[in-house]
Amino acid sequence: MSKRSESPDNLRFFIPAISLYNSKFVVFSCFFLWFLFAGKASFSDEKEAESSPVYIDSVEIDNNNIFSLDSAKYDYWIYRLANKLHIKTKKHIIERELLIKKGDIYSERLALESERNLRSLSYLWNAKVELYRSGDSLNILRVTTADSWTMLAGFSISRNSEEVSYHFRFEELNLLGLGQSVALHYYIREFREDYGRLSFTEMRLLGSRHYLNLYYDGNPEVGEKGLSIGKPFYSLDSRIQYSIAYSATDRRRDNYGEGGVVTSWEQISGDWLRLANYYRFGSYHNKIVAGLNYEYRDIGPTDTLVIEKSPNNVFSRDSLYWAITPEFGVYNLEYIGTTRINTFRTTEDILLEKGGSVEIGWTFDASNHHNIYKSIALAGNFHHYIKSNLFFAGIKQTRWFKGKTTYRKALNLSIKYYNNYIKWLTPMFRVVYTEDIPSEGAGTLYLGENNGLRGYPRNYTTGERRLIVNVENRFFSGIEILSVDLGAVQFVDIGRCWAKDEGVRLKDFYWSVGFGLRLSAERISNARLMRLDLAYAGELNDWQFSFGVGHYIN
């Protein structure tokens, strides 16, 4: 870490302006976002203007396979083979996602929401919901979908943070065309332990709006097994969301020092239960949300190696407690459909959120029910899209305390920007500033290729404060080979982690530059996008190659 400095380029006076640990400022920010949209909005129910209601006489489902063999583009044996091997999504699986049925009054906004629901399913490539009048004057709701390839089996190699991993897997995201997901994975890693993962998901349990997820993750660093069941907000008109989740944890926490070296570890195991319920009301786009979360945790260390832990640290990992956290928020919610943000051709349905929330929590000792500490979290978001400019800004500040004693305070401030005006280019920019400052103990923030800085080892540097800047230019060549779109990226990453009482200068920041290849297989692979990056790490004076699934920054 760098030494304290009083030089003109020292950031010690700039960072506090970013950290915003003045609660009054955060409260003001939340209320500013609220007034920005809610001050002009009525929270009464909005109605679509209907001069003469149109009733749906019939619903037609046109569930297409992956490739349209009527097109000369796909009239080859490989596409015919893919269609033959693939089991199409059943019509009743598609119909259950619709928000309007036979006999309902047609609503354009519900038709558009139904499209978004269908496109959000990992086993569908595209979807269209529209009303048309047949020759005998019947109003027919036509639903047209195209499947994507949903089975992935085989072997792959990835390289990240100077470690090579071998991955054997089988995934089916649309088992027998019924919309169920199963996955089996096994990882062999060069420097760390091997492990397996299993999961099963049913998004419409017994034909209802409820979901069920069963999972097992043997990763020694995040290992757990459990289940979750609940009902999500499945449309903007949905009012109630609830869930129950249980997990049994068996993991190892590695503590890293400078240079990404593991200095100590701690084996942790135990049980965790969480219940959540949210209710929202208001108009179609403007929402008031009230929620309640209950959490019970019985997790403790079973083995340690050189762990420095203060006996007064209220956040001891040896934890047996229960907590209750009510939440209140005010939001404006709106979807846009665009392309070339994180995909090549697929329509991206992006939720734009403006608003803020507050959470107040009480945590109690499970043995005697005495209050251990309280917490308060304030959050605000401003997402906007105008003339091909997509902007995300968010802030969340959390404080854990008891009386006048503050045990820990955390802050996350993020800004992201995309511009997809040019058909072949999408520049993007991201800034993330994070603080996690306990009253005692070492910092918990890390920086490396695994969390924002390409070309550097895993968890290369650590501290209580972290600033990351990422710039990417995403290029779309328009070249398609066997349904795989070719693209490229040029990037610059800048970042630094430092201690809460340490000065930091601009020249102390680590940086990397590089370029990469992007292969988009949105229609034929559930991996959707593959990346290959070559980064030059300025601090290390070395090139590093990495590859994996998905954009490095989403």
Secondary structure, DSSP 8 states (H G I E B T S, - for coil): ------STTB-TTTHHHHH---HHHHHHHHHHHHHHHHTT---S------SS--B--EEEEEEE-SS-TTSGGG-SHHHHHHHHHS----HHHHHTT-SS-TTSB--HHHHHHHHHHHHTSTTEEEEEEEEEE-TTS-EEEEEEEEE---EEEEEEEEEETTEEEEEEEEEESSGGGSSEEEEEEEEEESSS--EEEEEEEESSGGGSS-EEEEEEE--TTT-EEEEEEEE---STT--EEEEEEEEEEEEEEEEE-GGG-EEEEEEEEEEEEEEEEEEEEESSSEEEEEEEEEEEEEEEEEEEES----TT-TT-SSEEEEEEEEEEEEEEEEEEEESSSS-SSS-EEEEEEEEEEEEEEEEEETTT--EEEEEEEEEEEEEEEETTEEEEEEEEEEEEEETTEEEEEEEEEEEEEEE--STTEEEEEEEEEEEEEESSS---EEESGGGT-TTS-TT-EEESEEEEEEEEEEEEEEEEETTEEEEEEEEEEEEEEE-TT---BGGG-EEEEEEEEEEEETTT-TTEEEEEEEEEETTTTEEEEEEEES-S--
